[in-house]
Amino acid sequence: MPSTTTSNPDATPTGSNVLLTSLRSLHVEVDKLAAEIANEHGARLQCRRGCCQCCIDDLTVFEIEAENIRLAHAPLLLQQEPHPKGACAFLDAEGGCRIYADRPYVCRTQGLPLRWVDENQDGEFVELRDICPLNDEGTPIVELADDECWTIGPTEEQLARLQHQFGSGLMTRVPLRSLFVNRDPEEDST
């Protein structure tokens, strides 16, 4: 499968490799922090291999994460078919992730209690929280301490900085399904 190139003229193969190494380091840090939160919530979390309710279709990632998947899973993308529409293209027949070690950032925090700050219609900033319905049993998430939740924002900013360097400021997103060579191109537009 041909390698893709970025639109950043300064993104030499060596420069791209440094950025991809930084992305992988970010993923390791996310996994470490997410594991700490998951350990605190072990009794409530139902997340296991084959539980794929959070593995939605039409998921998109920044080009840097797409390139990481392309490089790590070229044979899969060239020789296998995506999972049928309706769930993530990378699920196998049993609901397991075929790229688990190289899954994108968003997949690394799924299932955890999440918190973020958003602006409401009155222009006020408010904290919001959410959790997978399968993991809702237990202490109400509104009562959890901030550090018992994954805070959305800081890691996304780090990822956006890496993408900015990788793609010369382009913040376009890539559908995961589009990474497969053997796919129906019509699926990308539906």
N, C-alpha and C positions, 0 to 999 in steps of 0.2 A: 504494500500500500504506500503511495507516495506520501512523503512528509508534507505537512502543511507549513506555510510560512506566515509570519505575522506581517502586519503593515508597518511595523516599526523598523526603519532602516538601520537603527542602531542595535537592533536585537540580533546580534550575530549568533551563530550556533553556541558559542561559548557563553554569551550573555544570556541566551535563552536557557541554557543548562543551569546557570546560576539561579535564575528566577524559578525554574522548575524545582531545583533543590530547595529554595526558600519556601515554595508552596508545600513541598513534602514535609519540611520542618514545621510549617504551620499546621498541617494535618496531624502530625505527631503531638504537638502541643494541644490541639483541640481534643484529640483522643484522650490525652492524660486528664485534662480538666473535665471532660464529659464523663470519664470513668469515675472520677471523684464524686460528681453529682449523682451518677447512677448508683454508686455504692450506698449513698445516703438514702436512696429511694428503692433499694432492692426489693422490698416486699410489694411495692405498688407497681413496679415496671413489669409489664407482660411481654416486652420486646424479646423475641427469640428468632432464630433462623426459621424462616417460613412464615413469620408474621409480617405481612407486607401491606398492611392497611395504609401506612404512610408512604408507600412506594408508588407515588402517583405518576400518571403519564403526563406528557408535556412539560416535564421538568427541564429547565434550562440552566446552564452554567456559563461562567465567563470562559473566554477562549483559552486562557491558561490552564484551567482545569480540564477542558476538552482535549487540549494537546497532551496533557499528562495521561489521560485515558488512552488516547490514540497510540502514544509511545509504549505504554505498558501492556496494551491489549490488542496489538495489531492483528494477530491471527484470529482472535475472537471476532473482531470487527469485519474482517475480510471473509471468514469462512462460515460464520454462524448467522442465524437470523435473529432479529430482535424479538423480544417477548411480544405476543399479540397486543394490539391497542387496548387500552383500558387500564394498564398498569405499566410500571417502569420498563423500558426496553431492555434493561439489564437483568431482569429477573429470570431465573431458570424455571423449569417446570414445577419444582417443589416450592417456589416462592423464595428461594435463596438468591443472594446477590452474586452475580458472576464476576464482579469487579470489586469485591468488598475491600480489599487492601488499598485500592486506589479510588474508592468512591469519593464523590465530591463533598465539600464541606457541609452542605445542607443536610446530607444523609447522616453525618456523624453526630448530630445532636437531636435527631428525630426521637420522639417518645419522651424526652426529658420535659420537666416543667420549664416553660419558656417565659421570659419577661422582656418587655421592651417599652420604650417611651414613644408615644405618637401624639400628634397634634389633633385635637378634636375640632368639631365644626365651629366652636367659639374661639378658636385660636389658642386654647390652653393646652399645655403639655400634660398628658396623663400616662400613668403606667398601665399597661395591659399585660395580661397573663393568659397562657393557654397550655393545654396538655392533650395528648392523644386520649380520646374517650376510653380506650382500653386501660389506660393508666390513671384514670381519674379517682379511683377509690383510694381513700386515705385522707390525710390532712388536706383540707381545701387549699388549693394553690394560692389563693389570696392571703392565706395565713402563713405561708412559707417565708422564711428569711430570704433576703435578696440573694445571698450566696448559696442557697439551696436550689436556685433556678439557673438555667443557662440564660445569660443576658445577651440578647440580640443587639448588635451594633458594633462593639469593638472589633470582633473578629472579621465581620463583614468589611469594616474599614481597612483592615490589613489586607484582606483579599482584594479589595478594590485598588489599593496601592500597587500590589503585585501585577494586577491586570493592566493598570495604567502604564507601568514600565514595560510589560510584555507586549502590549498592543498599541503603543504610541498614543495612549489616551482614549482609545476606542473602548467603550463599555458595552459593546454588543454582547448578546447572550446567544448561546448555541444550544439548540434542542438536543438532549441526549440521544434521542432516537435517530437523529440525523448522522450520528457517528458511524452507524452501520453501513457498510457498502451494499449489502443485499437487503435493501428495503424498498418499499414502494414510495417513490418521491412524493406521491399525493398525500401520504400520511403527514408530511412536514407542513402542509398547508391547511390541514383540517383541525 
